[in-house]
Amino acid sequence: MNKNELVEQIAQRSGLSKDQAGEALSATIAAIEDGLAAGQESAITGFGKFSVADRSAREGVNPSTGERIHIAATKAPRFSAGTKLKDAVKR
């Protein structure tokens, strides 16, 4: 399902127009992004939790040359599925 299909589903299930559903989805995504950028977790009960994970610096290998390279430390978004979502997928 892509973003447009998701907007259609939100509009149908909520009674909102497609424009309103698109704005609501965009606002939700922006709020989660802003929270993660500030180092906060965003949890939606039953659905899941968005968080930020620290990846430490490490050594890697360039697959083309075999040369060892340094990979810098970074932060990455993480998602942990909630119980209701896991149960829905199991069906």
N, C-alpha and C positions, 0 to 999 in steps of 0.2 A: 504494500500500500504506500503510495507516495503522498506528499503533502496535500495536493489537490483532492485526492480521494478521501483523505482524512478530514479535510474541511467539509466535504459533502456529507460524510457520516455524522460529523458533529452537527451540521445544519439540520439534517433529517431527525436526529435523535433529540435535539434540544428545541426545535421550533424556531431557531434563529435563521436569519437570511444567510446566504453563503458569505456575503461581505462581513457580516457580524461574526460569523463562525471563524472566518479567516483572521479577523482582528483579534478575537479571543485566543486563538491558537498562537498567533505571533506574540501576543502579550505574555502568554504562559511561557513560551520558549525564551523570550527576552528576560523574564524574571528569573528563570532557572539559570541562564547564562550569567546574569549579573551577580547572582548569589554565589555561583561557583568562582567567578572572577574575584570575588571578595573573600574567598576561602570558606564559604558557608556550605553546609549540606542543604539539599532540598528534598524533603520526604513527602510522598503522597501515600497515605495509609492504604495498604492493600495492593498498591501498584508497584512502588519501589522507591529507591533512594538514589539520588544523584550526589556524588561527592568528588573530591579532588584527591588524587593519589600522587605522592612524590616518587619520582623515579630517580634513583641515585646515579651518579656518573659511573661509567663502566668502559671497559675496553671491548672493541669489536674488531671484526675483520672485513675488509673490503672484498666482496666476493669476486670481483674482476681481477684484482691484482694480488690478493692474498696479504696485502699490507695491513698491519695492525693500526687501528685508528682509535682516537679517544671520542667517546660519546658523552656529551655534557649532561649534567643533571637537568631534569625538567619536571613539569607537572602535567598530569593527564586526567581527563574526566573519567569517572567510573560510574557504572550503573549496577545496582543490586536489585534484582527482581523481588517483589513482595509476595506474600503467600497467595493472595487471590490471583495474581498474574501467573504464578507457577502452576496453580491448580487449573486455571483456564487453559493453559498450554497442554497440560497432561491429558485433557479430555480427548 
